[in-house]
Amino acid sequence: MNLNLLPARTGIVWVKLGIRTFLKQPLALTGLFFMFMAVMTIASQVPYIGFVLAMTLLPAATLGLMAATVEATQGKFPMPLVLLVAFRGDKAKTRAMLVLGGLYAFGFLLAMGASYLVDGGDFARVYLGGATPTREMMMAPEFQGAMWVFIGLHLPLSLTFWHAPALIYWHDFTPLKSLFFSAVACLRNFWAFAVFGVMWLSVLVMAVVLVTTLSALVGNPELAGDVLFPVLLLMAAMFFTSLYFTFRDTFELPAETAEKTTS
């Protein structure tokens, strides 16, 4: 397995490939993304352990969306069972994926706990859906400080786990080895990932501007609120579709390895 060093412009290519692949199978990939969201939501509702359970399942569910992207690139129609690909292999990989999920949940809780120390938990309650934010709350220095503490801790956590599920599944890495190589890959290709993030942010802003402008032109400002949410969900589905390409170009996924996604 070789780690490729990529130019910054590769981030633009990843965004284009994500959108293009999504448009090849929009119904399947949209449906799978909604199922992904539903699984996360249902898991989070389990009493006492819901949030931890959802975070533990997140790496495996993300791998399922990447596997769906592989099938879409092969001209196939991804079926719902592809979301369970992390648990359909051998038991060793299943255990490794669950360990990875547990590590991610632990890291996420640490980041959220650090934000709790800053503002007493206001940001955490808003983020986790347990409280409705008010303008006064969001403008408070403590709330904003907690938000930036969480972002500052969660960003490196996300990059460390970025490639890890795929490395476990497609390259037979252990959880700790996958985390190490994921972090190294993201650091070595920092500018490609930076451009990738900026491009998706730009696409998001353009989508918001387009929707609000069209609603203003038709003289119905409330239309923006009705249309914007589903548009943002579609954008999120496209973003998750693009994740596979960040892995494929970084680690050279072998053709024979990709085939077992559909086996």
C-alpha positions in Angstrom: 0.0 0.0 0.0 1.4 3.4 -1.1 0.5 6.8 0.3 0.2 9.2 -2.5 1.2 12.9 -2.1 -1.4 14.9 -3.9 -1.4 18.5 -5.2 -3.8 21.0 -3.7 -6.0 21.0 -6.9 -6.9 17.4 -6.1 -9.4 18.8 -3.6 -11.4 20.3 -6.5 -11.3 17.0 -8.3 -12.8 15.2 -5.3 -15.7 17.6 -5.1 -16.4 17.3 -8.8 -16.2 13.5 -8.6 -18.6 13.4 -5.7 -21.2 15.5 -7.4 -20.8 13.7 -10.7 -21.1 10.3 -9.1 -24.1 11.3 -7.1 -25.9 12.5 -10.2 -25.3 9.0 -11.8 -27.4 7.4 -9.0 -29.3 10.2 -7.3 -32.2 8.2 -6.1 -30.1 5.4 -4.6 -27.5 7.6 -3.0 -30.1 10.0 -1.7 -32.1 7.1 -0.2 -29.0 5.6 1.4 -28.1 8.9 2.9 -31.5 9.3 4.4 -31.3 5.7 5.8 -27.9 6.6 7.2 -29.4 9.7 8.9 -32.3 7.6 10.2 -30.0 4.9 11.7 -28.0 7.6 13.5 -31.2 9.3 14.8 -32.8 6.0 16.0 -29.6 4.9 17.7 -29.3 8.2 19.5 -32.8 7.8 20.9 -31.8 4.6 22.9 -32.2 5.5 26.6 -28.9 6.3 28.4 -26.5 5.1 25.8 -28.1 6.5 22.6 -25.6 9.2 21.8 -22.6 6.9 22.5 -24.2 4.2 20.4 -24.8 6.5 17.5 -21.2 7.8 17.6 -19.9 4.2 17.8 -21.8 3.2 14.7 -20.8 6.4 12.7 -17.5 5.1 11.2 -19.2 1.8 10.0 -22.1 3.8 8.6 -19.8 6.1 6.8 -17.9 3.2 5.3 -21.3 1.9 4.0 -21.8 5.2 2.1 -18.3 4.9 0.7 -19.0 1.3 -0.5 -22.2 2.6 -2.1 -20.1 5.1 -4.0 -17.9 2.3 -5.2 -20.9 0.6 -6.6 -22.2 3.8 -8.2 -18.8 4.3 -10.0 -19.2 0.7 -11.4 -22.6 1.6 -12.9 -24.5 -0.4 -10.3 -27.5 0.6 -8.3 -26.5 0.4 -4.6 -28.9 -1.5 -2.4 -29.7 -0.8 1.3 -27.6 -3.8 2.5 -24.5 -2.0 1.4 -24.8 0.2 4.5 -24.0 -2.9 6.6 -20.9 -3.8 4.6 -18.7 -3.2 7.7 -20.6 -6.0 9.5 -20.8 -8.5 6.6 -17.2 -9.5 6.5 -15.2 -11.6 8.9 -15.5 -11.3 12.6 -12.1 -9.7 13.0 -13.0 -6.8 10.9 -16.3 -6.4 12.6 -14.6 -6.2 16.0 -12.0 -3.8 14.6 -14.8 -1.5 13.3 -16.6 -1.6 16.6 -13.4 -0.8 18.5 -12.8 2.1 16.1 -16.3 3.3 16.7 -15.8 3.2 20.4 -12.6 5.2 20.1 -14.4 7.8 18.1 -17.2 8.0 20.6 -14.7 8.5 23.4 -12.9 11.2 21.5 -16.1 13.0 20.7 -17.2 12.9 24.3 -13.9 14.4 25.4 -14.2 17.3 22.9 -17.8 17.9 24.1 -16.7 17.6 27.7 -14.0 20.2 27.1 -16.7 22.6 25.8 -18.8 21.9 28.8 -16.0 23.2 31.1 -16.1 26.6 29.2 -19.8 27.5 29.3 -21.4 25.0 31.7 -22.9 22.9 28.9 -25.0 25.4 27.0 -23.2 24.7 23.7 -23.3 20.9 24.3 -27.1 21.0 25.0 -27.7 23.0 21.8 -25.4 20.8 19.7 -27.0 17.6 20.9 -30.5 18.9 20.4 -31.4 19.2 24.1 -31.9 23.0 24.0 -33.1 25.6 21.6 -30.5 28.4 21.1 -31.4 32.0 21.6 -29.7 35.0 20.1 -28.5 36.1 23.6 -27.1 32.6 24.3 -25.2 32.3 20.9 -23.7 35.8 21.3 -22.4 35.1 24.8 -18.6 34.9 25.0 -18.8 31.7 27.0 -21.0 30.0 24.3 -18.7 31.1 21.5 -15.6 30.0 23.4 -17.1 26.6 24.0 -18.0 26.3 20.3 -14.4 27.1 19.2 -13.0 24.7 21.8 -15.2 22.0 20.4 -14.3 22.8 16.8 -10.6 23.0 17.7 -10.7 19.5 19.2 -13.1 17.9 16.8 -11.4 18.9 13.6 -8.2 16.9 14.4 -10.3 14.0 15.7 -12.2 13.9 12.4 -9.0 13.9 10.3 -7.5 11.2 12.4 -10.6 9.0 11.7 -11.1 10.2 8.1 -9.6 7.2 6.3 -9.6 4.8 9.3 -12.8 2.8 8.5 -11.8 2.3 4.9 -8.2 1.2 5.9 -9.7 -1.4 8.2 -12.1 -2.7 5.6 -10.1 -2.5 2.4 -6.5 -2.9 3.7 -7.0 -5.1 6.8 -5.5 -2.5 9.2 -5.9 -2.7 13.0 -7.8 0.2 14.6 -4.7 1.9 15.9 -2.7 1.4 12.7 -5.6 2.8 10.7 -5.8 5.9 12.9 -2.1 6.5 12.6 -2.0 6.2 8.8 -5.2 8.3 8.4 -3.7 11.1 10.4 -0.4 10.9 8.5 -2.2 10.9 5.2 -4.3 14.0 6.1 -1.2 15.8 7.3 0.9 14.9 4.2 -2.0 16.0 1.9 -3.1 19.0 4.0 -3.5 21.4 1.1 -5.6 19.0 -0.9 -7.9 18.5 2.1 -8.0 22.3 2.8 -9.1 23.0 -0.8 -11.6 20.2 -0.6 -13.1 21.8 2.5 -13.1 25.3 1.0 -14.7 24.0 -2.2 -17.6 22.3 -0.4 -18.1 25.4 1.7 -18.2 27.5 -1.4 -20.7 25.1 -3.0 -22.9 25.3 0.1 -22.8 29.1 0.1 -23.7 29.2 -3.6 -26.7 26.9 -3.0 -28.0 29.0 -0.1 -27.6 32.2 -2.1 -29.3 30.6 -5.1 -32.3 29.4 -3.1 -32.7 32.7 -1.2 -32.4 34.7 -4.5 -35.0 32.7 -6.3 -37.4 33.0 -3.4 -36.9 36.7 -3.4 -37.5 36.9 -7.2 -40.8 35.1 -7.0 -41.8 37.3 -4.1 -42.1 34.5 -1.6 -39.4 34.8 1.1 -40.9 31.9 3.0 -40.1 29.6 0.1 -36.5 29.7 1.0 -37.2 28.1 4.4 -39.2 25.3 2.7 -36.7 24.6 0.0 -33.4 25.2 1.8 -33.6 22.2 4.2 -34.0 19.5 1.5 -31.3 21.3 -0.7 -28.9 21.1 2.3 -29.6 17.4 2.8 -28.8 16.8 -0.9 -25.6 18.7 -0.5 -24.7 16.6 2.5 -25.4 13.4 0.5 -23.1 14.7 -2.3 -20.4 15.4 0.3 -20.5 11.9 1.7 -20.3 10.6 -1.9 -17.1 12.5 -2.4 -15.4 10.9 0.7 -14.6 7.7 -1.2 -12.5 9.6 -3.7 -10.4 11.2 -1.0 -9.5 7.6 0.1 -9.1 6.1 -3.3 -6.6 8.7 -4.5 -4.7 8.8 -1.3 -4.1 5.0 -0.8 -4.6 3.5 -4.2 -7.5 1.1 -3.6 -6.6 -2.1 -5.6 -9.2 -3.1 -8.2 -9.5 -6.7 -6.7 -10.1 -5.2 -3.3 -12.9 -2.9 -4.5 -14.7 -6.0 -5.9 -15.4 -7.4 -2.5 -17.6 -4.4 -1.7 -20.3 -6.1 -3.8 -19.6 -9.7 -2.8 
